[in-house]
Amino acid sequence: MASDRDKSSDQTILLGLLDAVERGDVTQRGLSRELGVPVPRALDAVLQRLLRKEPAERYQSASALTADLQALLDAVLAGDP
């Protein structure tokens, strides 16, 4: 189970991520390099797909996004990085 310190760090990283997305600072280079904090590759892949310039390269349905987010959540809960 995550400690309060871990949860606080996670919240800080999430706020930084949301701020970077809002400012438009997130590019195809990847979030870890943009934010200077480690972002799990699976999360980076989902976010990069959401931010693609070409609509055909983005998620084509909410159910496809939901499936990837559920797989990511399952992996995190199982202890996978």
VOTOR-538567 format. One record per residue: x, z, y of N, C-alpha, C, CB in turn. Coordinates in Angstrom, 1 decimal, always signed. Atoms other than C-alpha are relative to their C-alpha. Glycine has a CB too. Layout:
+--------+--------+--------+--------+--------+--------+--------+--------+--------+--------+--------+--------+
:   n.c1 :   n.c3 :   n.c2 :  ca.c1 :  ca.c3 :  ca.c2 :   c.c1 :   c.c3 :   c.c2 :  cb.c1 :  cb.c3 :  cb.c2 :
+--------+--------+--------+--------+--------+--------+--------+--------+--------+--------+--------+--------+
:      X :      Z :      Y :      X :      Z :      Y :      X :      Z :      Y :      X :      Z :      Y :
...
+--------+--------+--------+--------+--------+--------+--------+--------+--------+--------+--------+--------+
# end
This chain:
+--------+--------+--------+--------+--------+--------+--------+--------+--------+--------+--------+--------+
:   n.c1 :   n.c3 :   n.c2 :  ca.c1 :  ca.c3 :  ca.c2 :   c.c1 :   c.c3 :   c.c2 :  cb.c1 :  cb.c3 :  cb.c2 :
+--------+--------+--------+--------+--------+--------+--------+--------+--------+--------+--------+--------+
:   +0.8 :   +0.0 :   -1.2 :   +0.0 :   +0.0 :   +0.0 :   +0.9 :   +0.0 :   +1.2 :   -1.0 :   +1.2 :   +0.0 :
:   -0.8 :   +0.2 :   -1.3 :   +1.3 :   -0.9 :   +3.5 :   -0.1 :   +1.3 :   +0.8 :   -0.5 :   -1.1 :   +0.8 :
:   +0.0 :   -1.2 :   -0.9 :   +2.4 :   +2.0 :   +5.7 :   -0.5 :   -0.4 :   +1.4 :   +1.5 :   +0.5 :   +0.1 :
:   +0.5 :   +0.2 :   -1.4 :   +1.1 :   +2.4 :   +9.3 :   +1.1 :   -0.8 :   +0.7 :   -0.2 :   +1.3 :   +0.7 :
:   -1.1 :   +0.7 :   -0.7 :   +4.5 :   +1.1 :  +10.5 :   -0.1 :   -1.5 :   -0.4 :   +1.4 :   +0.5 :   -0.3 :
:   +0.1 :   +1.4 :   +0.5 :   +4.1 :   -2.1 :   +8.3 :   -1.2 :   -0.7 :   +0.6 :   -0.1 :   +0.0 :   -1.5 :
:   +1.2 :   +0.6 :   -0.6 :   +0.6 :   -2.6 :   +9.6 :   +0.2 :   -0.3 :   +1.5 :   -1.2 :   +1.0 :   -0.2 :
:   -0.2 :   +0.2 :   -1.4 :   +1.7 :   -2.2 :  +13.2 :   +0.9 :   -1.3 :   +0.2 :   +0.7 :   +1.2 :   +0.6 :
:   -0.9 :   +1.2 :   -0.1 :   +4.5 :   -4.8 :  +12.6 :   -0.8 :   -1.3 :   -0.3 :   +1.2 :   +0.1 :   -1.0 :
:   +0.8 :   +1.2 :   +0.3 :   +2.0 :   -7.2 :  +11.0 :   -0.9 :   -0.3 :   +1.2 :   -0.9 :   +0.3 :   -1.2 :
:   +0.8 :   +0.3 :   -1.2 :   -0.3 :   -6.8 :  +14.0 :   +0.7 :   -0.6 :   +1.1 :   -0.7 :   +1.3 :   +0.4 :
:   -0.9 :   +0.6 :   -1.0 :   +2.5 :   -7.5 :  +16.4 :   +0.3 :   -1.4 :   -0.2 :   +1.3 :   +0.9 :   +0.2 :
:   -0.3 :   +1.4 :   +0.4 :   +3.5 :  -10.6 :  +14.5 :   -1.2 :   -0.9 :   +0.2 :   +0.5 :   -0.1 :   -1.4 :
:   +1.2 :   +0.8 :   -0.1 :   -0.1 :  -11.8 :  +14.4 :   -0.3 :   -0.3 :   +1.5 :   -1.2 :   +0.7 :   -0.6 :
:   +0.2 :   +0.2 :   -1.5 :   -0.5 :  -11.3 :  +18.2 :   +0.9 :   -1.0 :   +0.5 :   +0.1 :   +1.4 :   +0.7 :
:   -1.0 :   +1.0 :   -0.5 :   +2.7 :  -13.2 :  +18.8 :   -0.4 :   -1.4 :   -0.5 :   +1.4 :   +0.4 :   -0.5 :
:   +0.5 :   +1.3 :   +0.5 :   +1.4 :  -16.0 :  +16.6 :   -1.1 :   -0.6 :   +0.7 :   -0.3 :   +0.2 :   -1.5 :
:   +1.2 :   +0.5 :   -0.7 :   -1.9 :  -16.2 :  +18.3 :   +0.3 :   -0.4 :   +1.4 :   -1.1 :   +1.1 :   +0.0 :
:   -0.5 :   +0.4 :   -1.4 :   -0.2 :  -16.2 :  +21.7 :   +0.7 :   -1.3 :   +0.0 :   +0.9 :   +1.1 :   +0.5 :
:   -0.7 :   +1.3 :   +0.0 :   +2.1 :  -19.0 :  +20.7 :   -0.9 :   -1.2 :   -0.2 :   +1.1 :   +0.0 :   -1.1 :
:   +1.0 :   +1.1 :   +0.2 :   -0.8 :  -21.1 :  +19.4 :   -0.8 :   -0.2 :   +1.2 :   -1.0 :   +0.4 :   -1.2 :
:   +0.8 :   +0.1 :   -1.3 :   -2.8 :  -20.4 :  +22.6 :   +0.8 :   -0.8 :   +1.0 :   -0.4 :   +1.3 :   +0.5 :
:   -0.9 :   +0.6 :   -0.9 :   +0.2 :  -21.5 :  +24.7 :   +0.4 :   -1.4 :   -0.4 :   +1.2 :   +0.8 :   +0.3 :
:   -0.4 :   +1.3 :   +0.5 :   +0.7 :  -24.6 :  +22.6 :   +1.5 :   -0.1 :   -0.3 :   -0.3 :   -1.0 :   +1.1 :
:   -1.4 :   +0.0 :   +0.3 :   +4.2 :  -23.5 :  +21.7 :   +0.3 :   -0.3 :   -1.5 :   +0.6 :   +1.3 :   +0.4 :
:   -0.2 :   +0.2 :   +1.4 :   +3.7 :  -24.1 :  +18.0 :   +0.1 :   -1.5 :   -0.2 :   -1.1 :   +0.7 :   -0.9 :
:   -0.2 :   +1.5 :   +0.2 :   +5.1 :  -27.5 :  +16.9 :   +0.1 :   -0.2 :   -1.5 :   +1.2 :   -0.5 :   +0.8 :
:   -0.2 :   +0.3 :   +1.4 :   +5.7 :  -29.2 :  +13.6 :   +1.3 :   +0.6 :   -0.6 :   +0.1 :   -1.5 :   -0.2 :
:   -1.3 :   -0.6 :   +0.5 :   +9.1 :  -27.4 :  +13.4 :   -0.3 :   +1.2 :   -0.9 :   +0.9 :   +0.4 :   +1.2 :
:   +0.3 :   -1.2 :   +0.8 :   +7.4 :  -24.4 :  +11.8 :   +0.0 :   +1.3 :   +0.8 :   +1.1 :   +0.1 :   -1.1 :
:   +0.3 :   -1.2 :   -0.7 :   +6.2 :  -21.1 :  +12.9 :   +1.2 :   +1.0 :   +0.0 :   -1.2 :   +0.7 :   -0.5 :
:   -1.1 :   -1.0 :   +0.1 :   +9.2 :  -19.0 :  +11.7 :   +1.0 :   -0.3 :   +1.1 :   +0.7 :   -0.1 :   -1.4 :
:   -1.0 :   +0.3 :   -1.0 :  +11.5 :  -20.9 :  +14.0 :   -0.5 :   +0.1 :   +1.4 :   +0.5 :   -1.4 :   -0.2 :
:   +0.7 :   -0.1 :   -1.3 :   +9.0 :  -21.0 :  +16.9 :   +0.0 :   +1.5 :   +0.5 :   -1.4 :   -0.6 :   +0.0 :
:   +0.3 :   -1.3 :   -0.4 :   +8.3 :  -17.3 :  +16.9 :   +1.2 :   +0.9 :   -0.2 :   -1.1 :   +0.6 :   -0.8 :
:   -1.1 :   -0.8 :   +0.2 :  +11.6 :  -16.0 :  +15.7 :   -0.2 :   +1.2 :   -1.0 :   +0.6 :   +0.6 :   +1.2 :
:   +0.4 :   -1.1 :   +1.0 :   +9.9 :  -13.8 :  +13.0 :   -0.3 :   -0.7 :   -1.3 :   -1.2 :   +0.8 :   +0.5 :
:   +0.3 :   +0.7 :   +1.3 :   +9.5 :  -14.5 :   +9.3 :   -1.5 :   -0.2 :   -0.2 :   +0.6 :   +0.9 :   -1.1 :
:   +1.4 :   +0.3 :   +0.3 :   +6.2 :  -16.2 :   +8.5 :   +0.0 :   -0.5 :   -1.4 :   -0.6 :   -1.0 :   +1.1 :
:   +0.1 :   +0.5 :   +1.3 :   +5.3 :  -16.7 :   +4.9 :   -0.2 :   -1.6 :   +0.0 :   -1.1 :   +0.7 :   -0.9 :
:   +0.2 :   +1.4 :   +0.0 :   +5.7 :  -20.4 :   +4.0 :   -1.4 :   -0.5 :   -0.3 :   +0.9 :   -0.6 :   -1.1 :
:   +1.4 :   +0.4 :   +0.3 :   +2.2 :  -20.6 :   +2.6 :   -0.9 :   +0.1 :   +1.3 :   -0.6 :   +0.9 :   -1.1 :
:   +0.7 :   -0.1 :   -1.3 :   +0.8 :  -19.3 :   +5.9 :   +0.4 :   -1.1 :   +1.0 :   +0.1 :   +1.4 :   +0.6 :
:   -0.5 :   +1.0 :   -0.9 :   +3.0 :  -21.6 :   +7.9 :   -0.6 :   -1.4 :   -0.4 :   +1.5 :   -0.1 :   -0.1 :
:   +0.5 :   +1.3 :   +0.4 :   +1.8 :  -24.6 :   +5.8 :   -1.5 :   -0.1 :   +0.4 :   +0.1 :   -0.1 :   -1.5 :
:   +1.4 :   +0.0 :   -0.4 :   -1.9 :  -23.7 :   +6.4 :   -0.1 :   -0.2 :   +1.5 :   -0.7 :   +1.3 :   -0.4 :
:   +0.0 :   +0.1 :   -1.4 :   -1.3 :  -23.3 :  +10.1 :   +0.4 :   -1.3 :   +0.5 :   +0.7 :   +1.1 :   +0.7 :
:   -0.5 :   +1.4 :   -0.4 :   +0.7 :  -26.5 :  +10.4 :   -1.0 :   -1.0 :   -0.3 :   +1.3 :   -0.3 :   -0.7 :
:   +1.1 :   +1.0 :   +0.3 :   -2.1 :  -28.4 :   +8.7 :   -1.1 :   +0.1 :   +1.0 :   -0.5 :   +0.2 :   -1.4 :
:   +1.0 :   -0.2 :   -1.0 :   -4.6 :  -26.9 :  +11.1 :   +0.4 :   -0.6 :   +1.4 :   -0.3 :   +1.5 :   +0.2 :
:   -0.5 :   +0.4 :   -1.3 :   -2.4 :  -28.0 :  +14.1 :   +0.5 :   -1.5 :   +0.0 :   +1.1 :   +0.9 :   +0.4 :
:   -0.5 :   +1.4 :   +0.0 :   -1.6 :  -31.6 :  +13.0 :   -0.7 :   -0.8 :   +1.1 :   -0.3 :   -0.6 :   -1.4 :
:   +0.5 :   +0.9 :   -1.1 :   -2.1 :  -34.2 :  +15.7 :   -1.0 :   -1.0 :   -0.6 :   +1.1 :   -0.8 :   +0.6 :
:   +0.9 :   +1.0 :   +0.6 :   -3.8 :  -36.7 :  +13.4 :   -1.1 :   +0.7 :   -0.7 :   +0.8 :   -1.0 :   -1.0 :
:   +1.1 :   -0.7 :   +0.6 :   -7.3 :  -35.6 :  +12.5 :   -0.1 :   -0.2 :   -1.6 :   -1.3 :   -0.5 :   +0.6 :
:   +0.1 :   +0.2 :   +1.5 :   -7.0 :  -37.2 :   +9.0 :   +1.0 :   +0.9 :   -0.7 :   +0.3 :   -1.5 :   -0.2 :
:   -0.9 :   -0.9 :   +0.6 :   -4.1 :  -34.9 :   +8.3 :   -0.4 :   +1.5 :   +0.0 :   +1.4 :   -0.2 :   +0.6 :
:   +0.5 :   -1.4 :   +0.0 :   -6.0 :  -31.7 :   +9.1 :   -1.0 :   +0.2 :   -1.1 :   -0.7 :   +0.2 :   +1.4 :
:   +1.1 :   -0.4 :   +1.0 :   -8.5 :  -29.9 :   +6.8 :   -1.2 :   -0.8 :   +0.4 :   -0.3 :   +1.5 :   +0.0 :
:   +1.2 :   +0.9 :   -0.2 :  -11.5 :  -32.2 :   +6.3 :   -1.3 :   +0.8 :   -0.2 :   +0.1 :   -1.1 :   -0.9 :
:   +1.2 :   -0.8 :   +0.2 :  -13.8 :  -29.3 :   +5.5 :   +0.3 :   +1.5 :   +0.1 :   -0.7 :   -0.3 :   -1.4 :
:   -0.2 :   -1.4 :   -0.1 :  -14.2 :  -25.6 :   +6.0 :   +0.2 :   +0.5 :   -1.4 :   -1.3 :   +0.7 :   +0.6 :
:   -0.2 :   -0.5 :   +1.4 :  -14.4 :  -25.2 :   +2.2 :   +1.5 :   -0.2 :   -0.4 :   -0.9 :   -0.7 :   -0.9 :
:   -1.4 :   +0.3 :   +0.4 :  -10.9 :  -26.8 :   +1.8 :   +0.9 :   +1.1 :   +0.7 :   +0.4 :   -1.4 :   +0.5 :
:   -0.8 :   -1.0 :   -0.7 :   -9.5 :  -24.4 :   +4.5 :   -0.2 :   +1.4 :   -0.7 :   -0.4 :   +0.1 :   +1.5 :
:   +0.3 :   -1.3 :   +0.7 :  -11.3 :  -21.4 :   +2.8 :   +0.7 :   +0.1 :   -1.3 :   -1.5 :   +0.1 :   -0.2 :
:   -0.7 :   -0.1 :   +1.2 :   -9.8 :  -22.3 :   -0.5 :   +1.5 :   +0.3 :   +0.2 :   -0.2 :   -1.4 :   -0.8 :
:   -1.4 :   -0.2 :   -0.3 :   -6.3 :  -22.4 :   +0.9 :   +0.2 :   +1.5 :   +0.5 :   +0.6 :   -1.0 :   +1.0 :
:   -0.1 :   -1.4 :   -0.5 :   -6.8 :  -19.1 :   +2.8 :   -0.2 :   +1.0 :   -1.1 :   -1.0 :   +0.2 :   +1.1 :
:   +0.2 :   -1.0 :   +1.1 :   -8.2 :  -17.4 :   -0.3 :   +1.2 :   +0.0 :   -1.0 :   -1.3 :   -0.5 :   -0.8 :
:   -1.2 :   +0.0 :   +0.9 :   -5.2 :  -18.6 :   -2.4 :   +1.1 :   +0.8 :   +0.7 :   +0.4 :   -1.5 :   -0.3 :
:   -1.1 :   -0.8 :   -0.7 :   -2.9 :  -17.2 :   +0.3 :   -0.3 :   +1.5 :   -0.1 :   +0.0 :   -0.5 :   +1.5 :
:   +0.4 :   -1.4 :   +0.1 :   -4.8 :  -13.9 :   +0.4 :   +0.3 :   +0.5 :   -1.4 :   -1.4 :   +0.2 :   +0.3 :
:   -0.2 :   -0.4 :   +1.3 :   -4.7 :  -13.7 :   -3.4 :   +1.5 :   +0.2 :   -0.3 :   -0.6 :   -1.0 :   -1.0 :
:   -1.5 :   -0.1 :   +0.2 :   -0.9 :  -14.3 :   -3.4 :   +0.6 :   +1.2 :   +0.7 :   +0.7 :   -1.3 :   +0.5 :
:   -0.5 :   -1.1 :   -0.8 :   -0.3 :  -11.7 :   -0.7 :   -0.4 :   +1.3 :   -0.7 :   -0.6 :   +0.0 :   +1.5 :
:   +0.4 :   -1.2 :   +0.7 :   -2.4 :   -9.1 :   -2.6 :   +0.7 :   +0.2 :   -1.3 :   -1.5 :   -0.1 :   -0.2 :
:   -0.7 :   -0.1 :   +1.2 :   -0.5 :   -9.9 :   -5.7 :   +1.5 :   +0.4 :   +0.2 :   -0.1 :   -1.3 :   -0.8 :
:   -1.4 :   -0.4 :   -0.3 :   +2.8 :   -9.1 :   -3.9 :   +0.9 :   -1.2 :   +0.2 :   +0.5 :   +0.9 :   -1.0 :
:   -0.8 :   +1.2 :   -0.2 :   +4.0 :  -12.7 :   -3.5 :   +0.3 :   -0.1 :   +1.5 :   -0.7 :   -1.3 :   -0.6 :
:   -0.4 :   +0.2 :   -1.4 :   +5.9 :  -13.4 :   -0.3 :   -0.7 :   -1.2 :   +0.6 :   +1.5 :   -0.1 :   +0.1 :
+--------+--------+--------+--------+--------+--------+--------+--------+--------+--------+--------+--------+
# end
